[in-house]
Amino acid sequence: MQQLNGFILKGIGGFYYVETAFGVFECKAKGRFRKERITPLAGDRVTITVREDKDNTVDEILPRKNALRRPPVANIDQLLLVVSTVSPVPNVLVLDRMTAIAEKAGIVPLIVVSKDDLSPAQPLLDVYRTTGYRVFLNTELDAIRDALRGKTTALSGNSGVGKSTLLNALDPSLQLATNEISEKLGRGKHTTRQAEVFHVAGGLAVDTAGFSSLDLFANDGIQKEDLAELFPEFRPYLGQCRFTSCAHIGEQGCKICEMVDAGVISDSRHRSYVAMYEAAKAVKPWEIRQ
């Protein structure tokens, strides 16, 4: 029997695959995790016990620096959001909510735009380059590799946008399964079934299951009073509104709205902010998840 430290590469059917300095071990989580309603996640740093009979166990989850519910990952430095120009069509409200969730968790958002060969990417590039986020075309492989180096990065996005295809392009040895977009449904199939960590470009990349639609729940811990701080392009102008109670949704003397009218802040991003603010306002304090 031997105790080792490592991190979870993936979990399938109650088994967790943990990479250590001595190799990868298949483990089951100890029963106390279920009692405590704790779910081990890809990226978790853990202590495991390795036994000769191979009845290995995950004994302890070390303190997390962050964790996301969707995608279900832990200890992430960056969230790389892949958005396609078409098939599926981009849902910017979903994208903006994901960047806000990442900001709240202290995770750096990156954006990769795919399928520029099918429809121009410039409208999306124009919007997201005003945020200060690093934005790439999926063909800018060297730049993306540089962004991944030395970091733990989770990839997320709608099914069919090309997350697994991007990882294969970054490291052809991965040979991850991909699926074409469904012409009938206009969306991708869930090729990736669970979050899985890979060594890519000198860092760790987590491929995650795509989603066909994201429930834009407001009880994700984001309160309306904190929302503006989660939009980095708003920050230089916060505190400059006429009224200290300004919600930045159309009030007279609002500096944020002034910057939207001037084209400094994207109208699309501001519309997402307003939608998220109204959704957060409808949530009762006791319903908010911390």
ChimeraX attribute file (.defattr): number of C-alpha atoms within 10 A of each C-alpha:
attribute: neighborCount
match mode: 1-to-1
recipient: residues
	/A:1	10
	/A:2	9
	/A:3	13
	/A:4	17
	/A:5	18
	/A:6	23
	/A:7	22
	/A:8	27
	/A:9	22
	/A:10	24
	/A:11	19
	/A:12	11
	/A:13	6
	/A:14	9
	/A:15	16
	/A:16	24
	/A:17	20
	/A:18	26
	/A:19	20
	/A:20	16
	/A:21	8
	/A:22	9
	/A:23	8
	/A:24	15
	/A:25	21
	/A:26	19
	/A:27	22
	/A:28	18
	/A:29	20
	/A:30	14
	/A:31	11
	/A:32	11
	/A:33	15
	/A:34	11
	/A:35	8
	/A:36	8
	/A:37	8
	/A:38	11
	/A:39	11
	/A:40	23
	/A:41	24
	/A:42	29
	/A:43	28
	/A:44	25
	/A:45	22
	/A:46	20
	/A:47	19
	/A:48	26
	/A:49	18
	/A:50	18
	/A:51	12
	/A:52	8
	/A:53	7
	/A:54	12
	/A:55	11
	/A:56	22
	/A:57	21
	/A:58	27
	/A:59	19
	/A:60	18
	/A:61	21
	/A:62	13
	/A:63	10
	/A:64	12
	/A:65	13
	/A:66	16
	/A:67	20
	/A:68	16
	/A:69	10
	/A:70	14
	/A:71	23
	/A:72	17
	/A:73	25
	/A:74	22
	/A:75	20
	/A:76	26
	/A:77	21
	/A:78	21
	/A:79	24
	/A:80	27
	/A:81	21
	/A:82	26
	/A:83	30
	/A:84	25
	/A:85	21
	/A:86	19
	/A:87	22
	/A:88	21
	/A:89	13
	/A:90	18
	/A:91	15
	/A:92	16
	/A:93	18
	/A:94	17
	/A:95	21
	/A:96	21
	/A:97	22
	/A:98	21
	/A:99	24
	/A:100	23
	/A:101	22
	/A:102	23
	/A:103	19
	/A:104	18
	/A:105	16
	/A:106	15
	/A:107	23
	/A:108	17
	/A:109	22
	/A:110	23
	/A:111	26
	/A:112	25
	/A:113	23
	/A:114	24
	/A:115	19
	/A:116	15
	/A:117	9
	/A:118	11
	/A:119	12
	/A:120	14
	/A:121	18
	/A:122	12
	/A:123	9
	/A:124	19
	/A:125	17
	/A:126	12
	/A:127	15
	/A:128	20
	/A:129	15
	/A:130	15
	/A:131	17
	/A:132	12
	/A:133	15
	/A:134	16
	/A:135	22
	/A:136	18
	/A:137	20
	/A:138	23
	/A:139	16
	/A:140	11
	/A:141	16
	/A:142	11
	/A:143	13
	/A:144	22
	/A:145	17
	/A:146	13
	/A:147	18
	/A:148	21
	/A:149	16
	/A:150	14
	/A:151	17
	/A:152	22
	/A:153	29
	/A:154	30
	/A:155	24
	/A:156	26
	/A:157	28
	/A:158	28
	/A:159	26
	/A:160	28
	/A:161	29
	/A:162	26
	/A:163	29
	/A:164	23
	/A:165	19
	/A:166	20
	/A:167	23
	/A:168	17
	/A:169	15
	/A:170	19
	/A:171	17
	/A:172	11
	/A:173	10
	/A:174	14
	/A:175	12
	/A:176	16
	/A:177	10
	/A:178	17
	/A:179	15
	/A:180	14
	/A:181	17
	/A:182	13
	/A:183	10
	/A:184	6
	/A:185	10
	/A:186	14
	/A:187	21
	/A:188	22
	/A:189	19
	/A:190	17
	/A:191	18
	/A:192	18
	/A:193	11
	/A:194	18
	/A:195	24
	/A:196	23
	/A:197	22
	/A:198	17
	/A:199	13
	/A:200	22
	/A:201	19
	/A:202	14
	/A:203	16
	/A:204	22
	/A:205	26
	/A:206	28
	/A:207	25
	/A:208	26
	/A:209	24
	/A:210	27
	/A:211	18
	/A:212	16
	/A:213	12
	/A:214	16
	/A:215	8
	/A:216	13
	/A:217	12
	/A:218	22
	/A:219	18
	/A:220	16
	/A:221	17
	/A:222	20
	/A:223	20
	/A:224	19
	/A:225	13
	/A:226	12
	/A:227	19
	/A:228	21
	/A:229	15
	/A:230	19
	/A:231	19
	/A:232	15
	/A:233	22
	/A:234	20
	/A:235	12
	/A:236	11
	/A:237	14
	/A:238	16
	/A:239	14
	/A:240	13
	/A:241	19
	/A:242	12
	/A:243	13
	/A:244	10
	/A:245	10
	/A:246	19
	/A:247	17
	/A:248	21
	/A:249	16
	/A:250	13
	/A:251	15
	/A:252	13
	/A:253	14
	/A:254	21
	/A:255	22
	/A:256	28
	/A:257	22
	/A:258	17
	/A:259	16
	/A:260	16
	/A:261	12
	/A:262	11
	/A:263	11
	/A:264	15
	/A:265	20
	/A:266	19
	/A:267	16
	/A:268	15
	/A:269	21
	/A:270	20
	/A:271	15
	/A:272	17
	/A:273	23
	/A:274	18
	/A:275	15
	/A:276	22
	/A:277	22
	/A:278	14
	/A:279	16
	/A:280	22
	/A:281	14
	/A:282	11
	/A:283	15
	/A:284	10
	/A:285	12
	/A:286	7
	/A:287	11
	/A:288	14
	/A:289	11
	/A:290	8
